[in-house]
Amino acid sequence: MVAGDPRQPERGSARLLVLGAGPAQLGLLAAARKRGLYVIAVDRDPAAPGFRYADRRAIVSVEDEPAVERLAAAEQVDGIIAPGIDWPVAIAARAAERLALPHPLSAETAALSTSKLRQRERFVKAGIPQPQFVICSGAREAVAAAERVGFPCVVKAPDRQGQRGLSLVADARRMASAVEVALDASRSATVLVEEHVNGRELTVNGFSVGGRFHPLTVTDRLTADPPAFGVALAHAWPSELTPEQIAAAIDVAGNAVAEVGIASGPSYTQILVGDDDGRPRIAELAARLGGGHDAELCRAVLGVDLNGLALAAALGQPIRPAQLAPLAKEGGGCIRFLVAPRGVLRDVHGVDEAFALDGVKGIRLYRKVGHQFGPLLRGADRAGAILAVGESRDDALARADRAARMIRFAVAAATPLQRV
């Protein structure tokens, strides 16, 4: 089902198909609109917040590959992009290949970038550091695997993101339920049991041109306490780690990007740095923009338009070296996520006042009135985000916190569904 503005694009404006119109795609969709592109956005959620930036909207699952390809052909698009979420990255690359459209990734590279399992196996052969892992098909195997890697351990679906199917398991008694959660989310019949690395989490956002990896922002991921395991509450730049540790993390990310085969386009690499040894390890790698407004933060603090670069790559446009050259714009910056109380959203207050604060560069709200907020368990449960800059990282975080305290989500108690 396609709806929206039926007008035709102005002569000469490129037509772009964007897979996803949720919170993770807001920045790129806004950038595409600002550049005058004719945007067709795809999302199964009719209330997806990114639809407001689209010229046409398609109420279709981004995982429905035949429907995506038919839509791309019917709309005669000039490019396809899947920012912020993993699985559609491979769908976009395959559809582009079949339709002879420009695309920064080959279908093979895109498929590898969306499989944690295949990445893990590839990194083993290449000697790229990562947590210990074991592939399992059931709870009994998972318990045995955990005894090898040690408790606590991480159990995850090998082909999901955003904390879907992800659990931190403290002991063998909780393994069966964790495996059930992972298998329920997994597209395969396997799960990964991984070593839990105590330490810091970093994100290396980079862009590759002609096979050369250009690191951009390296941010600390400040995460929520369990049960929201792995959910970021903030991305803070610059990282607090030492220059030597940051350089080592960049080296690991660059080697991983090369091993996966990402020669062109954006990459998003999560790095674990152990408290005990300070050694960086690959947690996850994706051939896309980060889904936590990483590109907007990059532009705010370095002056590098990462969204614009991703759009150019998707449309086969040339990228000049100067577009990748960082400029010292700010001493610090952060993305600070908003969490709403449980209940049905009735209104949001204080946004204008928060936006007027010094250093606040942007505020995004993810949900409309009527949305029901539950407990914070996954990234999708967050209510919005604040982009703030300052003289230092701590200054930016403090400004974002002040703005967050001014934003109030008015909710009402949810009414239980009645059985018919």
VOGU-3710 file (C-alpha; in Angstrom, 3 decimals, decimal comma):
1> mvagdprqpe> 0,000/0,000/0,000  1,510/3,292/-1,093  0,172/6,637/0,035  1,327/10,217/0,344  1,986/13,176/-1,880  1,134/12,138/-5,458  3,068/15,016/-7,029  5,946/14,169/-9,329  9,454/15,250/-8,396  10,980/18,291/-9,993
11> rgsarllvlg> 12,891/17,558/-13,159  16,383/16,345/-12,335  15,749/15,388/-8,698  16,847/11,860/-7,872  14,361/9,293/-6,596  15,479/7,398/-3,503  13,907/4,382/-1,809  14,597/4,364/1,947  14,010/1,104/3,806  12,678/2,096/7,218
21> agpaqlglla> 10,944/5,214/8,515  11,422/4,675/12,238  13,615/6,506/14,755  16,807/5,008/13,299  16,097/6,546/9,883  14,989/10,041/10,944  18,311/11,777/10,361  18,879/10,400/6,882  15,285/11,040/5,817  15,522/14,642/6,997
31> aarkrglyvi> 18,833/15,035/5,139  17,307/13,605/1,952  14,394/16,013/2,154  16,770/18,947/2,722  18,693/17,997/-0,427  15,537/17,996/-2,542  15,523/14,252/-3,225  12,213/12,589/-4,023  11,893/10,076/-1,206  9,795/6,917/-1,088
41> avdrdpaapg> 9,939/5,541/2,463  9,068/1,961/3,385  7,855/0,856/6,813  5,166/-1,507/8,043  4,151/0,941/10,780  1,692/3,541/9,451  2,661/5,798/12,373  6,405/5,642/11,681  7,811/9,105/12,508  10,016/9,290/9,423
51> fryadrraiv> 7,073/9,340/7,042  6,772/13,084/7,590  9,928/13,537/5,504  8,791/11,311/2,629  7,126/12,322/-0,629  5,501/8,902/-0,795  5,121/6,221/1,846  4,816/2,479/1,406  3,178/0,505/4,216  5,311/-2,570/3,602
61> svedepaver> 7,676/-4,550/5,795  11,302/-3,681/5,045  11,970/-7,433/5,280  9,549/-8,248/2,426  12,196/-8,495/-0,275  9,914/-9,214/-3,280  7,651/-6,287/-2,348  10,623/-3,955/-1,891  12,040/-4,888/-5,281  8,678/-4,504/-7,029
71> laaaeqvdgi> 8,250/-1,095/-5,428  11,737/0,026/-6,460  11,056/-1,027/-10,051  7,601/0,551/-10,173  8,846/3,850/-8,740  11,866/3,848/-11,072  14,158/4,819/-8,236  17,747/5,919/-8,738  18,986/4,321/-5,535  18,077/2,228/-2,480
81> iapgidwpva> 19,385/2,704/1,043  18,786/0,919/4,366  20,088/3,153/7,170  20,006/2,349/10,867  18,855/-1,291/10,772  20,720/-4,436/9,751  18,626/-6,960/7,843  17,356/-4,613/5,093  20,975/-3,756/4,215  21,261/-7,062/2,351
91> iaaraaerla> 17,812/-6,634/0,779  18,769/-3,198/-0,529  22,027/-4,497/-2,029  20,368/-7,484/-3,733  17,524/-5,393/-5,127  19,968/-2,776/-6,408  22,044/-5,472/-8,082  19,040/-7,044/-9,824  17,728/-3,644/-10,956  21,179/-2,471/-12,095
101> lphplsaeta> 21,157/0,444/-9,674  24,271/1,977/-8,091  25,028/0,713/-4,610  28,094/0,906/-2,347  27,890/-2,768/-1,318  27,943/-6,002/-3,256  25,194/-8,457/-2,405  27,811/-10,810/-0,892  29,306/-8,150/1,365  25,870/-6,949/2,455
111> alstsklrqr> 24,809/-10,490/3,370  27,985/-11,008/5,400  27,480/-7,712/7,205  24,030/-8,785/8,426  25,090/-12,144/9,912  26,795/-12,081/13,305  27,565/-15,788/12,925  29,311/-15,490/9,560  31,210/-12,439/10,807  32,396/-14,294/13,881
121> erfvkagipq> 33,660/-17,170/11,745  35,393/-14,798/9,324  37,055/-12,861/12,152  38,403/-16,094/13,652  40,180/-16,922/10,394  41,547/-13,388/10,104  42,712/-13,237/13,727  40,581/-10,206/14,536  39,972/-10,042/18,311  36,441/-10,719/19,483
131> pqfvicsgar> 34,699/-12,335/22,465  34,859/-16,110/22,731  31,735/-17,659/21,212  30,026/-20,980/20,607  27,241/-21,760/18,121  24,396/-23,663/19,777  21,062/-25,152/18,809  19,448/-25,708/22,204  19,601/-25,121/25,940  21,757/-28,178/26,686
141> eavaaaervg> 24,413/-27,108/24,197  24,161/-23,546/25,477  24,843/-24,595/29,074  27,896/-26,529/27,942  29,023/-23,514/25,912  28,593/-21,216/28,894  30,797/-23,483/30,960  33,495/-22,926/28,335  33,193/-19,129/28,043  32,168/-18,581/31,670
151> fpcvvkapdr> 29,234/-17,008/33,482  27,892/-14,424/33,116  27,609/-14,882/29,365  25,671/-13,342/26,502  23,064/-15,281/24,535  21,889/-13,751/21,262  20,160/-14,417/17,987  22,826/-14,405/15,239  20,753/-12,333/12,805  18,964/-9,707/14,894
161> qgqrglslva> 19,800/-6,286/16,320  18,398/-3,766/18,778  18,483/-6,203/21,706  15,986/-8,567/20,051  16,764/-12,044/21,316  19,605/-10,748/23,512  20,123/-11,786/27,145  22,799/-11,563/29,803  22,760/-14,899/31,615  24,128/-15,063/35,139
171> darrmasave> 23,930/-18,817/35,736  22,802/-22,116/34,224  19,323/-21,890/35,749  18,468/-18,965/33,459  19,909/-20,471/30,283  16,786/-22,272/29,041  14,654/-19,134/29,045  17,436/-17,099/27,383  17,808/-19,671/24,615  14,045/-19,683/24,089
181> valdasrsat> 14,066/-15,884/23,730  16,960/-16,008/21,250  15,469/-18,821/19,156  12,127/-17,054/19,066  13,815/-13,981/17,578  16,273/-15,836/15,347  15,628/-16,433/11,667  17,616/-19,664/11,970  17,608/-22,536/14,439  20,816/-21,442/16,147
191> vlveehvngr> 21,935/-19,073/18,893  25,287/-17,601/19,859  26,657/-17,971/23,374  29,386/-15,388/23,888  31,862/-14,346/26,528  30,692/-11,306/28,481  33,486/-8,737/28,376  33,500/-6,478/31,424  34,600/-3,048/30,326  33,763/-0,071/28,149
201> eltvngfsvg> 31,668/-0,062/24,994  32,717/2,135/22,088  31,228/2,903/18,702  33,481/3,623/15,737  31,576/5,392/12,973  33,463/5,388/9,708  33,136/5,744/5,964  35,018/3,913/3,235  35,895/5,238/-0,220  37,801/3,198/-2,794
211> grfhpltvtd> 38,669/0,569/-0,202  40,094/3,087/2,269  38,527/3,242/5,725  38,094/6,716/7,212  37,349/6,687/10,964  35,171/9,568/12,133  33,561/9,711/15,580  34,611/7,282/18,314  31,983/7,496/21,055  31,415/5,888/24,432
221> rltadppafg> 28,152/3,951/24,680  26,614/4,668/28,075  24,188/1,816/28,625  21,190/1,092/30,856  21,202/-1,374/33,712  19,588/-4,814/33,304  17,039/-5,900/32,288  17,732/-3,359/29,511  20,990/-5,128/28,678  22,869/-3,421/25,853
231> valahawpse> 20,449/-0,488/25,484  22,315/2,794/25,024  21,145/5,759/27,086  23,764/8,054/25,529  26,538/8,240/22,949  29,258/10,565/24,241  32,101/12,141/22,237  35,021/12,141/22,610  35,627/8,818/24,298  37,172/8,902/27,778
241> ltpeqiaaai> 39,637/6,154/26,899  43,287/6,917/26,325  44,489/7,929/22,849  46,322/4,606/22,635  43,160/2,638/23,413  41,127/4,677/20,929  43,746/4,113/18,230  43,695/0,371/18,945  39,889/0,330/18,682  40,055/2,157/15,344
251> dvagnavaev> 42,607/-0,379/14,058  40,352/-3,284/15,022  37,340/-1,624/13,411  39,254/-0,879/10,216  40,539/-4,443/9,962  37,031/-5,800/10,498  35,565/-3,490/7,862  38,184/-4,665/5,371  37,640/-8,337/6,241  33,890/-8,066/5,664
261> giasgpsytq> 34,618/-6,386/2,331  33,151/-2,921/2,902  35,061/-0,909/0,305  32,500/1,885/-0,031  29,921/3,468/2,221  29,293/3,849/5,944  30,165/1,383/8,691  29,151/1,161/12,320  31,349/-0,912/14,618  30,773/-1,593/18,292
271> ilvgdddgrp> 33,960/-2,316/20,221  34,361/-3,839/23,694  37,427/-2,776/25,668  38,113/-5,089/28,603  38,755/-3,619/32,038  41,248/-6,349/32,831  43,503/-6,097/29,793  42,418/-2,927/27,912  42,246/-4,978/24,720  39,626/-4,035/22,098
281> riaelaarlg> 37,331/-6,720/20,734  34,682/-6,595/18,015  31,165/-6,757/19,411  29,199/-6,019/16,235  29,824/-4,625/12,778  27,234/-3,219/10,380  27,582/-1,791/6,864  25,275/1,138/7,512  24,787/4,321/9,461  24,336/3,974/13,193
291> gghdaelcra> 20,742/3,901/14,353  21,246/6,225/17,316  21,635/9,525/15,433  25,370/8,881/15,116  25,509/10,727/11,794  23,920/13,859/13,254  26,414/13,811/16,127  29,269/13,419/13,647  28,155/16,496/11,726  27,694/18,525/14,919
301> vlgvdlngla> 31,143/17,827/16,381  33,338/17,200/13,336  31,544/18,985/10,508  31,459/15,785/8,426  28,048/15,225/6,821  27,817/11,462/7,248  24,161/11,376/6,153  25,068/13,268/2,994  27,919/10,859/2,286  25,596/7,859/2,682
311> laaalgqpir> 23,067/9,440/0,320  25,768/10,101/-2,272  26,997/6,497/-2,035  23,479/5,128/-2,466  22,975/7,204/-5,615  26,386/6,481/-7,117  27,572/10,073/-6,812  31,271/10,908/-6,459  32,675/11,733/-3,022  35,468/14,283/-2,714
321> paqlaplake> 38,247/13,813/-0,126  37,358/17,169/1,423  33,941/15,809/2,374  35,646/13,362/4,746  38,007/15,858/6,357  37,038/16,523/9,998  36,904/20,084/11,242  37,321/20,931/14,933  33,845/22,330/15,588  33,066/21,423/19,209
331> gggcirflva> 34,941/20,241/22,280  32,313/17,621/23,084  28,944/16,293/22,051  26,414/13,630/22,849  23,182/11,939/21,922  21,100/11,538/25,072  18,072/9,246/24,746  14,737/9,952/26,406  12,798/7,333/28,353  9,097/7,836/29,061
341> prgvlrdvhg> 7,162/6,417/32,019  4,927/3,441/31,359  1,483/4,199/30,046  -0,387/5,613/27,078  1,106/8,856/25,751  -1,266/11,799/26,120  1,047/14,780/25,588  4,642/15,981/25,722  5,559/19,225/27,495  8,689/21,355/27,647
351> vdeafaldgv> 10,225/20,583/24,254  10,448/24,216/23,127  11,994/25,274/26,427  14,512/22,427/26,254  15,455/23,279/22,677  16,148/26,881/23,683  18,926/25,834/26,089  22,511/26,597/25,155  24,169/23,735/23,343  20,993/21,847/22,427
361> kgirlyrkvg> 21,142/21,320/18,668  18,238/18,977/18,138  15,422/17,078/19,821  13,620/14,152/18,234  10,460/12,550/19,583  9,699/9,068/18,360  6,069/8,446/19,290  2,699/10,047/18,688  -0,134/10,538/21,141  -1,766/7,182/21,825
371> hqfgpllrga> 1,438/5,150/21,824  1,723/2,798/24,786  5,108/2,824/26,521  6,183/-0,291/28,370  9,345/-1,041/30,341  12,732/-0,172/28,846  14,013/-3,472/27,472  15,197/-2,653/23,929  16,330/0,330/21,947  12,889/0,507/20,363
381> dragailavg> 11,419/1,310/23,806  13,141/4,712/23,955  10,944/7,778/23,553  13,268/10,231/21,808  16,714/11,772/21,763  18,565/15,036/22,387  21,645/16,180/20,457  23,807/18,517/22,540  27,275/20,024/22,204  29,563/21,801/24,667
391> esrddalara> 33,088/22,818/25,517  33,756/19,255/26,652  32,088/15,874/26,667  30,913/16,359/30,250  29,566/19,811/29,417  27,559/18,376/26,525  26,172/15,573/28,717  25,204/18,071/31,425  23,381/20,237/28,890  21,554/17,229/27,503
401> draarmirfa> 20,551/16,151/31,003  19,148/19,610/31,757  17,115/19,491/28,574  15,876/15,978/29,356  14,619/17,084/32,765  12,537/19,781/31,095  10,798/17,345/28,734  7,822/15,705/30,419  5,848/12,820/28,950  2,234/12,878/30,146
411> vaaatplqrv> 0,910/9,335/30,175  -2,273/7,624/31,319  -2,598/4,138/32,724  -3,020/1,564/29,981  -6,395/-0,147/29,751  -6,055/-3,937/29,627  -7,385/-5,489/26,462  -10,757/-7,147/26,976  -11,277/-10,631/25,705  -14,160/-11,134/23,329
//
